[in-house]
Amino acid sequence: MAQSKENTNVSARGKAAAANQNAGAPAAQTGEKRPRTTRRPYYNRRPRRPQQPREAAVPIHIYPLGGLGEVGKNMTVYECNGDMIIVDCGLVFPDSDMYGVDMVIPDFTFVVQNKDKIKGLLITHGHEDHIGSIPYLLQKFDLPIYGTRLTCGLIRNKLEEFGLAGKTKFVEITPRQKIRLGCFTIEPIHVNHSIPDSVAFAIDSPAGTIIQTGDFKIDYTPLACGVTDLSTLAEYGQRGVLALLSDSTNSERPGFTATEQKVAAGVRNLFARARNKRIIIATFASNIYRVQQIIDLAVEDGRKVAFSGRSMVNNTAMAQELGYMHIPEGTLISVDELNQYPSEQVVLITTGSQGEPLSALSRMASCSHRQVRVGPGDFIIISANPIPGNEKSVTKIVNGLLLLGAEVIYESMYDVHVSGHACQEEQKLMLTLTKPKYFLPVHGEYKQLKKHALTAASLGIPTSNILIAENGSNVILSQDEMKLGEPVTAGAVMVDGLGVGDVGNVVLRDRKHLSEDGLVIIVATVDSKTGKVLAGPDLVSRGFVYVRENESLMDGAQSIVENALDRCVDEHVRDWNSVKTRVREALSSYIYRRTKRSPMILPILMEV
């Protein structure tokens, strides 16, 4: 212990001596900093540099006007630095309770209010739920349309019916060819879908890059056009993607979507099974891949091919003209020539796979088609799955065809249809390649959007960076944050014949009312001075009861109306609107007590 203490003291004395030797040496030689003996006075200190305020990140606004909470009516507006672009402009077919409505389109109020800012309309592909509303938008104002070759061809066909094709500017785009629109730079990216020439868009702006996939799937053995351009998507992921807007249609289905090659094998087996029967195949008029498959199989089987349905005839003619469809010479015949060939030598490709009331297949099922009579010698294939809401219409047609004696293959009986939308594993691949900071599921009902959001969260995207928006939302994105701004006008506009927006909720309610309880019309001629009834009242019933079997009910109703009119005279009521209201209420109360029904009551009082 004593020795240890001695060693310690020696070491301390050595260090002190070394310090004394170096006391006069410069600091550079000793390697030590000379201690500061005095502090600089406060008034001589250098002032701190003022901190520059952090510059706010440039925001981009995304306004979904359709396609959220629904399947169809896809339309999205982007705004950055005062410039706007639109992606897609589609429609949705009416629900069963939209009586008399032909189609439903987005509300264009917000777009029309900002028409001077809009630089162009970009289209991902040529399906109706992405292009169907374009004619109605172009009736509001003109703007250039950017789409691939086939997509532009399909839009031209549609615009010709409205007389708009000649004055509309089309700009044909190709994948990986960038477009400059205001402050936006857009690069189309090839994707697989059930129609050729489908693209996603990489939208670059001062706020960052957004990728909108459109409708897509990843088919490693596609019939044409090549596999989805995964390498370009991955490149954007490496550079940084601000947000991804991705197709959610099949988000509830695990695994991968089947390849179109599977359909060819399934339909080939059905051709062999048809043998000596005439083959009628219903599919989407825009599904050029499927139509080409059927033509190739018909040629293999030595059959002629005919088309039925206006959209089918127009689309296939346009596809042939542009080189997207190839029909060997001598194969195509007109629908009028069908009966000139034996049944086993013809294939008829038609519209109506969704049960549309005026489609060719629907007319065949109701025996109202002018050229085609369906019977026991027909083998009918419906090569499509019903869109949600169309199941009853499709079932009605199938039943009609079966009653006529035809053999019908429909829905999932055989491999006659595959989806054009990505399932969960493909959606995961899209998310993994693009690595978005923010994620907005689009194109689907709420349950599909929700499932897609859960898939994104399972891959590590923070839930705070995932947003399930609504039509009319104002989504504001920047490198700093994602938030919702003041919503914009969005909704559904119903098209009924030539009327656009004439049918609203009130009209639909009245139509529903009429469909359920019918109508009772009261007609009476009254003295305009005294209010006395000069003729009538007469009651006319439509869709309420069969008058001949309910004479006591109608006689009682007539007495109720007479008494109500007499009371108005006694009480000196001269306001004809008040008179009509009293008559309506009295008759409505009487009918409900007797029948528990509430028909629409329309009083018509003619004054003389």
C-alpha positions as CSV (number, residue, x, y, z in Angstrom):
1,M,0.0,0.0,0.0
2,A,2.9,2.4,0.9
3,Q,4.6,1.6,-2.4
4,S,1.4,2.3,-4.4
5,K,1.1,5.8,-2.7
6,E,4.7,6.6,-3.5
7,N,4.2,5.7,-7.2
8,T,1.2,7.9,-7.3
9,N,3.1,10.9,-5.8
10,V,6.0,10.4,-8.3
11,S,3.6,10.4,-11.2
12,A,2.0,13.6,-10.0
13,R,5.4,15.4,-9.5
14,G,6.4,14.3,-13.0
15,K,3.3,15.9,-14.6
16,A,3.9,19.1,-12.7
17,A,7.4,19.3,-13.8
18,A,6.4,18.8,-17.4
19,A,3.9,21.5,-17.1
20,N,6.5,23.9,-15.8
21,Q,8.9,23.2,-18.7
22,N,6.2,23.9,-21.2
23,A,4.8,26.9,-19.5
24,G,6.6,29.3,-21.8
25,A,6.1,27.2,-25.0
26,P,3.6,28.3,-27.6
27,A,0.2,26.7,-27.7
28,A,0.9,25.2,-31.1
29,Q,3.9,23.3,-29.8
30,T,2.1,21.9,-26.7
31,G,-1.1,21.0,-28.6
32,E,-3.1,22.7,-25.8
33,K,-5.4,25.7,-26.0
34,R,-4.4,28.7,-23.9
35,P,-7.2,29.4,-21.4
36,R,-9.0,32.6,-21.8
37,T,-8.4,34.8,-18.7
38,T,-11.0,37.5,-19.4
39,R,-14.4,37.4,-21.2
40,R,-15.2,39.8,-24.0
41,P,-17.4,42.6,-22.7
42,Y,-21.1,42.1,-23.5
43,Y,-21.2,45.2,-25.7
44,N,-18.3,43.9,-27.8
45,R,-19.7,40.4,-28.4
46,R,-20.6,39.4,-31.9
47,P,-24.4,39.5,-32.5
48,R,-26.0,36.2,-33.3
49,R,-27.1,35.7,-36.9
50,P,-30.9,36.1,-37.1
51,Q,-32.5,32.7,-38.0
52,Q,-34.2,32.8,-41.4
53,P,-37.8,31.8,-41.3
54,R,-38.3,28.4,-42.9
55,E,-39.9,28.7,-46.3
56,A,-43.3,26.9,-46.4
57,A,-43.5,23.9,-48.8
58,V,-45.4,24.4,-52.0
59,P,-48.9,22.8,-51.7
60,I,-50.9,20.8,-54.3
61,H,-54.7,20.5,-54.1
62,I,-56.4,17.3,-55.1
63,Y,-60.2,17.6,-55.7
64,P,-61.9,14.2,-56.4
65,L,-65.2,14.9,-58.1
66,G,-66.1,11.2,-58.6
67,G,-64.9,7.7,-58.1
68,L,-64.8,7.7,-54.3
69,G,-67.5,5.7,-52.4
70,E,-68.7,4.4,-55.8
71,V,-67.6,2.2,-58.7
72,G,-67.5,4.6,-61.7
73,K,-67.8,8.3,-62.4
74,N,-64.1,8.8,-62.0
75,M,-62.8,12.3,-62.2
76,T,-60.0,14.1,-60.3
77,V,-58.8,17.7,-60.5
78,Y,-55.2,18.8,-59.5
79,E,-54.3,22.4,-58.7
80,C,-50.8,23.8,-58.1
81,N,-49.6,27.4,-58.4
82,G,-52.8,28.5,-60.0
83,D,-52.7,25.8,-62.8
84,M,-55.2,23.0,-63.0
85,I,-55.4,19.6,-64.8
86,I,-58.2,17.0,-64.9
87,V,-57.6,13.2,-64.9
88,D,-60.6,11.2,-66.4
89,C,-64.2,12.2,-66.8
90,G,-66.4,9.1,-66.5
91,L,-70.0,8.1,-65.8
92,V,-71.8,5.5,-63.7
93,F,-74.9,3.6,-64.7
94,P,-78.1,4.3,-62.6
95,D,-79.2,2.3,-59.6
96,S,-82.5,0.4,-59.8
97,D,-84.3,3.1,-57.9
98,M,-83.3,5.9,-60.4
99,Y,-86.5,5.5,-62.4
100,G,-86.1,6.6,-66.1
101,V,-82.5,7.8,-65.6
102,D,-80.1,6.8,-68.4
103,M,-76.7,7.6,-66.7
104,V,-75.2,9.6,-63.9
105,I,-72.3,12.1,-64.5
106,P,-70.2,14.2,-62.2
107,D,-71.3,17.7,-61.2
108,F,-69.2,20.1,-63.3
109,T,-69.9,23.3,-61.2
110,F,-66.4,23.5,-59.7
111,V,-64.7,22.8,-63.0
112,V,-66.7,25.4,-64.9
113,Q,-66.0,28.0,-62.2
114,N,-62.3,27.4,-62.8
115,K,-62.3,26.8,-66.5
116,D,-59.7,29.5,-67.2
117,K,-57.1,27.7,-65.0
118,I,-57.6,24.3,-66.6
119,K,-54.7,23.3,-69.0
120,G,-56.1,20.0,-70.2
121,L,-58.0,16.7,-69.7
122,L,-55.9,13.6,-69.3
123,I,-57.5,10.2,-69.8
124,T,-56.1,6.9,-68.4
125,H,-58.0,4.5,-70.7
126,G,-61.2,4.2,-72.8
127,H,-63.8,2.6,-70.5
128,E,-67.1,4.4,-70.0
129,D,-66.4,5.0,-66.3
130,H,-63.4,7.1,-67.3
131,I,-64.6,8.8,-70.6
132,G,-68.4,8.6,-70.6
133,S,-69.0,12.2,-69.3
134,I,-66.6,13.9,-71.7
135,P,-69.4,15.1,-74.2
136,Y,-71.3,16.7,-71.4
137,L,-68.2,18.5,-70.1
138,L,-67.3,19.8,-73.6
139,Q,-70.8,21.2,-73.9
140,K,-69.8,23.5,-71.1
141,F,-66.5,24.7,-72.5
142,D,-63.6,23.5,-74.8
143,L,-60.4,22.0,-73.6
144,P,-57.7,19.8,-75.1
145,I,-57.9,16.0,-74.5
146,Y,-54.7,14.0,-73.9
147,G,-54.9,10.2,-74.4
148,T,-53.3,7.2,-76.0
149,R,-54.2,6.4,-79.6
150,L,-57.0,3.9,-78.9
151,T,-58.4,6.0,-76.1
152,C,-58.6,9.0,-78.4
153,G,-60.3,6.9,-81.0
154,L,-63.0,5.7,-78.6
155,I,-63.6,9.3,-77.4
156,R,-63.9,10.5,-81.0
157,N,-66.6,7.9,-81.6
158,K,-68.5,9.2,-78.7
159,L,-68.2,12.8,-79.6
160,E,-69.4,12.3,-83.1
161,E,-72.8,11.4,-81.7
162,F,-72.9,14.9,-80.1
163,G,-71.4,16.7,-83.0
164,L,-68.3,17.7,-81.0
165,A,-65.6,15.6,-82.6
166,G,-64.6,18.2,-85.3
167,K,-64.0,21.1,-82.9
168,T,-62.2,19.2,-80.1
169,K,-58.4,19.2,-79.9
170,F,-56.9,15.7,-79.4
171,V,-53.3,15.2,-78.4
172,E,-52.1,11.6,-78.7
173,I,-49.7,10.5,-76.0
174,T,-47.4,7.5,-75.6
175,P,-45.9,6.0,-72.5
176,R,-42.7,7.7,-71.2
177,Q,-43.3,10.7,-73.4
178,K,-43.6,13.7,-71.0
179,I,-46.2,16.4,-71.4
180,R,-45.9,20.0,-70.0
181,L,-49.2,21.6,-68.9
182,G,-48.6,24.8,-66.9
183,C,-46.5,24.0,-63.9
184,F,-47.3,20.3,-64.3
185,T,-45.1,17.7,-66.1
186,I,-46.9,14.5,-66.7
187,E,-45.4,11.2,-67.8
188,P,-47.8,8.4,-69.0
189,I,-46.7,4.9,-67.6
190,H,-48.0,1.8,-69.4
191,V,-50.2,-0.5,-67.2
192,N,-52.1,-3.7,-67.9
193,H,-55.9,-3.5,-67.9
194,S,-58.8,-5.2,-69.8
195,I,-58.4,-2.6,-72.7
196,P,-55.3,-1.8,-74.7
197,D,-53.4,1.5,-74.3
198,S,-54.1,1.9,-70.6
199,V,-51.7,4.2,-68.7
200,A,-51.0,5.5,-65.2
201,F,-49.8,9.1,-64.8
202,A,-46.8,10.4,-62.9
203,I,-47.8,14.0,-62.2
204,D,-44.7,16.1,-61.3
205,S,-45.3,19.6,-59.8
206,P,-43.4,22.1,-57.6
207,A,-45.1,20.3,-54.6
208,G,-43.7,16.9,-55.6
209,T,-44.6,13.9,-57.7
210,I,-48.0,12.2,-57.5
211,I,-48.8,8.9,-59.2
212,Q,-52.4,8.1,-60.2
213,T,-52.6,4.5,-61.4
214,G,-55.9,4.5,-63.2
215,D,-57.4,1.1,-63.5
216,F,-54.6,-1.5,-63.6
217,K,-53.4,-5.0,-62.9
218,I,-50.1,-6.7,-63.3
219,D,-50.3,-9.5,-65.9
220,Y,-47.0,-11.2,-66.6
221,T,-48.4,-13.0,-69.7
222,P,-50.6,-10.3,-71.3
223,L,-52.2,-10.8,-74.7
224,A,-50.5,-7.6,-76.1
225,C,-48.8,-4.3,-75.2
226,G,-46.4,-5.8,-72.7
227,V,-46.2,-6.1,-68.9
228,T,-47.0,-3.1,-66.7
229,D,-43.9,-0.8,-66.7
230,L,-42.7,-1.7,-63.2
231,S,-39.2,-0.3,-63.8
232,T,-40.5,3.3,-64.4
233,L,-42.7,3.0,-61.3
234,A,-39.7,1.9,-59.3
235,E,-37.6,4.8,-60.6
236,Y,-40.1,7.2,-59.3
237,G,-40.1,5.4,-56.0
238,Q,-36.3,5.8,-55.8
239,R,-36.6,9.6,-56.6
240,G,-39.4,10.1,-54.1
241,V,-43.2,10.0,-54.6
242,L,-45.3,12.5,-52.6
243,A,-48.6,10.6,-53.0
244,L,-50.1,7.5,-54.6
245,L,-53.7,7.4,-55.8
246,S,-54.3,3.7,-56.6
247,D,-57.2,1.5,-57.9
248,S,-59.1,-0.1,-55.1
249,T,-61.7,-2.1,-57.0
250,N,-60.4,-5.6,-56.1
251,S,-58.9,-4.6,-52.7
252,E,-60.9,-7.3,-50.9
253,R,-59.6,-10.1,-53.1
254,P,-56.4,-11.8,-51.9
255,G,-53.6,-12.9,-54.3
256,F,-53.2,-11.9,-57.9
257,T,-55.7,-11.3,-60.7
258,A,-55.8,-14.1,-63.3
259,T,-54.2,-13.6,-66.7
260,E,-56.2,-13.0,-69.9
261,Q,-54.6,-16.2,-71.2
262,K,-56.9,-18.1,-68.8
263,V,-60.0,-16.8,-70.7
264,A,-58.7,-18.0,-74.1
265,A,-58.4,-21.6,-72.7
266,G,-61.9,-21.4,-71.1
267,V,-63.6,-20.1,-74.3
268,R,-61.7,-22.6,-76.5
269,N,-63.2,-25.5,-74.4
270,L,-66.7,-24.0,-74.8
271,F,-66.3,-23.7,-78.6
272,A,-65.6,-27.4,-78.6
273,R,-68.6,-28.0,-76.5
274,A,-70.9,-25.9,-78.7
275,R,-70.3,-28.3,-81.6
276,N,-73.2,-27.8,-84.1
277,K,-74.8,-24.9,-82.4
278,R,-74.6,-21.2,-83.2
279,I,-72.4,-19.3,-80.7
280,I,-73.5,-15.9,-79.3
281,I,-71.0,-14.2,-77.0
282,A,-71.8,-11.1,-75.0
283,T,-69.0,-8.9,-73.7
284,F,-68.0,-5.3,-73.2
285,A,-67.8,-3.4,-76.5
286,S,-64.6,-1.7,-75.3
287,N,-62.9,-5.0,-74.3
288,I,-60.8,-5.2,-77.5
289,Y,-58.6,-8.0,-76.1
290,R,-61.6,-10.2,-75.5
291,V,-63.1,-9.6,-78.9
292,Q,-59.8,-10.4,-80.6
293,Q,-59.6,-13.6,-78.6
294,I,-63.1,-14.6,-79.8
295,I,-62.2,-13.8,-83.4
296,D,-59.1,-15.9,-83.3
297,L,-61.0,-18.9,-81.8
298,A,-63.7,-18.5,-84.4
299,V,-61.1,-18.6,-87.2
300,E,-59.6,-21.8,-85.6
301,D,-63.0,-23.4,-85.5
302,G,-63.8,-22.4,-89.1
303,R,-66.6,-20.0,-88.2
304,K,-67.7,-16.6,-89.6
305,V,-68.0,-13.6,-87.2
306,A,-70.7,-11.0,-87.0
307,F,-71.1,-8.0,-84.6
308,S,-74.4,-6.8,-83.1
309,G,-75.0,-3.6,-81.1
310,R,-74.1,-0.1,-82.2
311,S,-71.2,0.4,-79.7
312,M,-69.7,-3.0,-80.7
313,V,-69.9,-2.3,-84.4
314,N,-68.4,1.2,-83.9
315,N,-65.6,0.2,-81.5
316,T,-64.5,-2.8,-83.6
317,A,-64.4,-0.8,-86.8
318,M,-62.3,1.9,-85.1
319,A,-60.0,-0.7,-83.6
320,Q,-59.4,-2.3,-87.0
321,E,-58.7,1.1,-88.5
322,L,-56.1,1.9,-85.9
323,G,-54.5,-1.5,-86.1
324,Y,-55.6,-2.8,-82.6
325,M,-57.7,-5.6,-84.1
326,H,-57.0,-8.0,-86.9
327,I,-59.7,-9.9,-88.7
328,P,-58.7,-12.2,-91.5
329,E,-60.3,-11.4,-94.9
330,G,-63.5,-13.3,-95.4
331,T,-64.2,-13.9,-91.7
332,L,-66.4,-10.9,-91.0
333,I,-70.0,-10.9,-92.1
334,S,-73.0,-8.6,-91.3
335,V,-75.6,-9.6,-88.9
336,D,-78.1,-9.7,-91.8
337,E,-76.1,-12.5,-93.3
338,L,-76.2,-14.8,-90.3
339,N,-79.1,-16.9,-91.6
340,Q,-77.3,-17.6,-94.8
341,Y,-74.8,-19.9,-93.0
342,P,-75.3,-23.1,-91.0
343,S,-75.5,-22.6,-87.2
344,E,-72.1,-24.4,-86.7
345,Q,-70.4,-21.9,-89.0
346,V,-71.1,-18.6,-87.2
347,V,-70.2,-16.7,-84.1
348,L,-72.2,-13.5,-83.1
349,I,-70.4,-11.1,-80.8
350,T,-72.8,-8.7,-79.1
351,T,-73.3,-6.1,-76.4
352,G,-75.6,-6.6,-73.3
353,S,-73.3,-8.4,-70.8
354,Q,-74.6,-6.1,-68.1
355,G,-78.3,-6.5,-68.8
356,E,-78.8,-3.1,-70.4
357,P,-82.4,-2.8,-71.3
358,L,-81.9,-1.6,-74.9
359,S,-78.8,-3.7,-75.7
360,A,-78.7,-6.3,-78.4
361,L,-78.7,-9.3,-76.0
362,S,-81.7,-7.9,-74.1
363,R,-83.6,-7.5,-77.3
364,M,-82.8,-11.1,-78.2
365,A,-84.1,-12.3,-74.8
366,S,-87.4,-10.4,-75.3
367,C,-87.7,-11.6,-79.0
368,S,-87.6,-8.0,-80.2
369,H,-84.3,-8.2,-82.1
370,R,-84.9,-7.6,-85.8
371,Q,-82.3,-10.0,-87.2
372,V,-81.6,-12.6,-84.5
373,R,-84.2,-15.1,-83.2
374,V,-82.8,-17.2,-80.3
375,G,-83.8,-20.8,-79.9
376,P,-82.6,-24.3,-78.9
377,G,-79.9,-24.2,-81.5
378,D,-78.0,-21.4,-79.7
379,F,-75.1,-21.6,-77.3
380,I,-74.8,-18.3,-75.5
381,I,-71.8,-17.1,-73.4
382,I,-71.9,-14.0,-71.2
383,S,-68.2,-13.1,-70.9
384,A,-68.4,-10.6,-68.1
385,N,-69.3,-10.5,-64.4
386,P,-72.2,-8.3,-63.4
387,I,-71.2,-4.9,-62.1
388,P,-72.6,-4.4,-58.6
389,G,-76.2,-3.3,-59.0
390,N,-76.7,-5.1,-62.4
391,E,-77.3,-8.6,-61.0
392,K,-81.1,-8.5,-61.4
393,S,-80.9,-7.2,-65.0
394,V,-78.5,-9.9,-66.0
395,T,-80.5,-12.6,-64.3
396,K,-83.6,-11.4,-66.1
397,I,-81.9,-11.7,-69.5
398,V,-80.4,-15.2,-68.6
399,N,-83.9,-16.4,-67.7
400,G,-85.4,-15.0,-70.9
401,L,-82.7,-16.8,-73.0
402,L,-83.2,-20.1,-71.1
403,L,-87.0,-19.9,-71.6
404,L,-86.3,-19.6,-75.4
405,G,-84.4,-22.9,-75.2
406,A,-80.9,-21.7,-75.5
407,E,-78.0,-23.0,-73.5
408,V,-76.5,-20.2,-71.5
409,I,-73.0,-19.9,-69.8
410,Y,-72.9,-17.0,-67.4
411,E,-71.0,-15.5,-64.4
412,S,-68.5,-18.0,-62.9
413,M,-69.8,-21.2,-64.5
414,Y,-66.6,-21.5,-66.5
415,D,-63.4,-19.4,-67.1
416,V,-65.0,-16.9,-69.5
417,H,-64.0,-13.7,-67.8
418,V,-61.1,-12.3,-65.6
419,S,-61.0,-9.0,-63.9
420,G,-58.9,-6.1,-65.2
421,H,-58.2,-4.8,-61.7
422,A,-55.4,-5.5,-59.3
423,C,-55.9,-7.8,-56.3
424,Q,-54.2,-7.4,-53.0
425,E,-50.7,-8.7,-53.9
426,E,-50.6,-6.5,-57.0
427,Q,-51.7,-3.5,-54.9
428,K,-48.9,-4.3,-52.4
429,L,-46.4,-4.4,-55.3
430,M,-47.5,-1.0,-56.5
431,L,-47.2,0.5,-53.0
432,T,-43.8,-1.1,-52.5
433,L,-42.3,0.1,-55.8
434,T,-43.5,3.7,-55.6
435,K,-42.9,4.1,-51.8
436,P,-45.3,7.0,-51.4
437,K,-45.2,9.4,-48.5
438,Y,-49.0,9.8,-48.6
439,F,-51.6,7.3,-49.8
440,L,-55.1,7.9,-51.1
441,P,-57.1,4.9,-52.2
442,V,-59.5,5.7,-55.1
443,H,-61.8,4.0,-57.5
444,G,-64.1,2.0,-55.3
445,E,-66.9,1.8,-52.7
446,Y,-66.0,2.8,-49.1
447,K,-65.4,-0.8,-48.0
448,Q,-62.9,-1.2,-50.9
449,L,-61.2,2.0,-50.1
450,K,-61.0,1.0,-46.4
451,K,-59.5,-2.4,-47.2
452,H,-56.9,-0.8,-49.5
453,A,-56.0,1.6,-46.7
454,L,-55.4,-1.3,-44.3
455,T,-53.2,-3.0,-46.9
456,A,-51.1,0.2,-47.2
457,A,-50.8,0.4,-43.4
458,S,-49.7,-3.3,-43.2
459,L,-46.7,-2.3,-45.4
460,G,-45.5,0.4,-43.0
461,I,-47.2,3.6,-44.2
462,P,-48.2,5.6,-41.1
463,T,-52.0,5.8,-40.7
464,S,-51.6,9.5,-40.3
465,N,-50.4,9.6,-43.9
466,I,-53.3,7.6,-45.3
467,L,-56.5,9.4,-46.2
468,I,-59.9,8.0,-47.4
469,A,-61.3,11.1,-49.0
470,E,-64.8,11.8,-50.3
471,N,-66.1,13.3,-53.6
472,G,-65.8,17.0,-53.2
473,S,-62.9,16.8,-50.7
474,N,-60.1,19.4,-51.0
475,V,-57.0,17.4,-50.1
476,I,-53.9,19.7,-49.6
477,L,-50.6,17.9,-49.8
478,S,-47.0,19.2,-49.3
479,Q,-43.7,17.9,-48.2
480,D,-44.7,19.1,-44.7
481,E,-48.2,17.8,-44.2
482,M,-51.5,16.4,-45.5
483,K,-54.7,18.2,-44.6
484,L,-58.2,18.9,-45.7
485,G,-59.3,22.3,-47.0
486,E,-62.7,23.8,-47.7
487,P,-64.7,21.2,-49.7
488,V,-65.8,22.0,-53.3
489,T,-69.1,21.3,-55.1
490,A,-69.4,17.7,-56.2
491,G,-72.2,15.3,-56.7
492,A,-74.3,13.4,-59.2
493,V,-76.1,14.8,-62.1
494,M,-78.7,12.6,-63.7
495,V,-79.1,12.4,-67.5
496,D,-82.6,11.5,-68.7
497,G,-82.8,11.4,-72.5
498,L,-81.7,14.8,-73.7
499,G,-82.2,16.4,-70.3
500,V,-79.1,16.9,-68.2
501,G,-79.7,17.7,-64.6
502,D,-83.5,18.0,-65.1
503,V,-84.0,15.0,-62.8
504,G,-83.2,15.7,-59.2
505,N,-84.0,14.2,-55.8
506,V,-87.5,15.7,-55.9
507,V,-88.3,14.2,-59.3
508,L,-86.8,10.8,-58.3
509,R,-88.9,10.9,-55.2
510,D,-92.1,11.6,-57.2
511,R,-91.2,8.8,-59.7
512,K,-90.7,6.4,-56.8
513,H,-93.9,7.5,-55.3
514,L,-95.8,6.9,-58.6
515,S,-94.1,3.5,-59.0
516,E,-95.3,2.4,-55.6
517,D,-98.8,3.9,-55.1
518,G,-99.9,5.4,-58.4
519,L,-101.7,8.6,-59.2
520,V,-105.2,10.0,-58.7
521,I,-106.2,13.1,-60.7
522,I,-109.1,15.3,-59.7
523,V,-110.7,17.3,-62.5
524,A,-113.3,20.0,-61.7
525,T,-114.7,23.1,-63.4
526,V,-115.4,25.9,-60.9
527,D,-116.9,29.4,-61.1
528,S,-114.0,31.8,-60.6
529,K,-116.2,34.4,-58.8
530,T,-118.2,32.2,-56.4
531,G,-116.0,29.0,-56.3
532,K,-119.0,26.8,-56.9
533,V,-118.4,23.6,-58.9
534,L,-119.9,23.8,-62.3
535,A,-118.8,20.4,-63.6
536,G,-117.3,17.4,-61.9
537,P,-115.4,16.6,-59.9
538,D,-114.2,13.6,-61.9
539,L,-111.5,11.2,-60.6
540,V,-109.0,9.5,-62.8
541,S,-106.8,6.7,-61.4
542,R,-103.5,5.5,-62.9
543,G,-101.4,2.8,-61.2
544,F,-103.5,3.0,-58.0
545,V,-106.5,0.6,-58.3
546,Y,-108.5,-1.1,-61.0
547,V,-111.6,1.2,-61.0
548,R,-114.1,-1.4,-62.1
549,E,-113.3,-3.5,-59.1
550,N,-113.2,-0.6,-56.6
551,E,-116.3,1.4,-57.5
552,S,-117.3,1.9,-53.9
553,L,-113.8,3.3,-53.0
554,M,-113.9,5.7,-56.0
555,D,-117.5,6.8,-55.3
556,G,-116.5,7.6,-51.7
557,A,-113.5,9.5,-52.9
558,Q,-115.7,11.6,-55.2
559,S,-118.0,12.5,-52.3
560,I,-115.0,13.5,-50.1
561,V,-113.8,15.9,-52.9
562,E,-117.3,17.4,-53.3
563,N,-117.6,18.0,-49.6
564,A,-114.1,19.6,-49.4
565,L,-115.0,21.9,-52.3
566,D,-118.3,22.9,-50.7
567,R,-116.6,23.7,-47.4
568,C,-114.3,26.0,-49.3
569,V,-117.3,27.8,-50.8
570,D,-119.0,28.1,-47.4
571,E,-115.8,29.5,-45.7
572,H,-115.2,31.9,-48.6
573,V,-111.8,30.5,-49.5
574,R,-110.8,32.1,-52.8
575,D,-107.1,31.3,-52.9
576,W,-107.0,28.4,-55.4
577,N,-103.7,27.0,-53.9
578,S,-105.4,26.8,-50.5
579,V,-108.4,25.1,-52.1
580,K,-106.2,22.5,-53.8
581,T,-104.4,21.8,-50.6
582,R,-107.6,21.2,-48.7
583,V,-108.9,18.9,-51.4
584,R,-105.7,17.0,-51.5
585,E,-105.4,16.5,-47.8
586,A,-109.1,15.4,-47.4
587,L,-108.8,12.8,-50.2
588,S,-105.4,11.6,-49.1
589,S,-106.6,11.0,-45.6
590,Y,-109.7,9.1,-46.9
591,I,-107.7,6.9,-49.2
592,Y,-105.1,6.0,-46.6
593,R,-107.9,5.0,-44.1
594,R,-109.4,2.7,-46.7
595,T,-106.3,1.2,-48.4
596,K,-103.2,2.1,-46.3
597,R,-101.7,3.5,-49.5
598,S,-100.7,7.1,-50.4
599,P,-101.1,7.7,-54.1
600,M,-100.0,11.0,-55.6
601,I,-103.0,13.3,-55.8
602,L,-103.1,16.0,-58.5
603,P,-106.1,18.4,-58.3
604,I,-106.8,20.2,-61.6
605,L,-109.4,23.1,-61.1
606,M,-110.4,24.8,-64.3
607,E,-111.8,28.3,-63.7
608,V,-114.5,29.9,-65.9
